[in-house]
């Protein structure tokens, strides 16, 4: 049940950011946002920990700020896999991942634990 709630929160976050910042991220349909949220969850669960492990010295050197770059790369990677989800380059993915994280956090605050 928790996975479905997180999936819906991420999907809504993606749709909100795509609506507010159409030049940064754009989504062709509701289903593209759902597939993007699902794939982003899978990529963050499998690929992201491997990248974090291999870039740990750089992450420590930058006091954790390199994790933002990794999040942006994960979003950019998912945009290459999902045909109805588009990101305007690396910087769009970086800022989009930050904004999606903020909106997801805000939306999750409204749900009971």
N, C-alpha and C positions, 0 to 999 in steps of 0.2 A: 504493500500500500504506500509506503514511504517513497518508493521509486516512482510511482505514478504521480504522486503529489509534486515531487521535485521536477519531473518531466513537464508537467503542466505549468509550474512556476517558470521554468526556463523557457518554455514555448511562449508564454505571455510576455516575458521579459524581452525576448527576441522581437516579438511583434511590436511592443511599445517602442523599443529603440529604433526599429525600422520605420515606424510612423513618425517619431519625433525628429530623427536624423536621417532623412531619406538619401542623402548623398553619401553617407557613411556605410550603411548597411541597408539592403533592400531584399524583401521577400516577395516572391511571386504569388504565394497562396498560403492558406492556413496549413495545408498538408506539408508544404515545404518547411514551414516553421516547426511543425511537429517532428518531421524527420531530422531536421537540423538539431533540435533539442535532444532527440534520442541518440543521434550519432555523436554529438558533443559529449554526452554523458559517457558513452562507450569509449571514446577517444581519451577523455580525461581519466577514466578508470584504468586504461591499459597503456597508452603511449606516454601520457604525461609523467607518471612516476619514473619511467625509464629515462626520459629527458632530464627530469629533476636530479636523478642520481648522477648522471654523467656530467651535468653542469653544476654540481654542488660547489666546487671551488669558486666558480664565477658568481654563483648566487650568494655565497658567503662574502666574497669581495665587494659585491654591490649592496650588501646588507638586505638581501631579499628582493631587491627591485628587479632582478633578472627574471623572477617568477612572473612578472607582468608580461615580459617578452614571450615567455613560454606559453602563457595563456593566449596571447595574441596569435602565436604560431598555431596553436590548436584550433582557434576559430578560423584562421586562414586556411588551414588544412581541410577543415570540414566544409568550408565554402567551395573548395575545389571538388569535393565529392558529391555535394547536393546540387542538383541542377537549378532548383528554384530559389537558391539562397546565394546572395552576392555580397562581397565585401570589397570596398575600394582600396585594395592594396594592403601592404603591411601596416601602415599607420592607421588605416581604417579598422583593421583587425585588432590592433593594439587598443585603440580608444574604444572600439565596440566591445571588446572583452571586458574592459573596465566598467563601462556603462551597464552592460548586461549583468555583471556581478553585483553592482550597486542596486539595480532594480530588482534582481532576484532576492537579494538580502532584505530589501524593504518589503517585498511581497511576502516573504517567509515570516516576517515579524507579525503579520496580521493573522497567521494561522495558529491554532492552538497546538501545543506540543503533545 
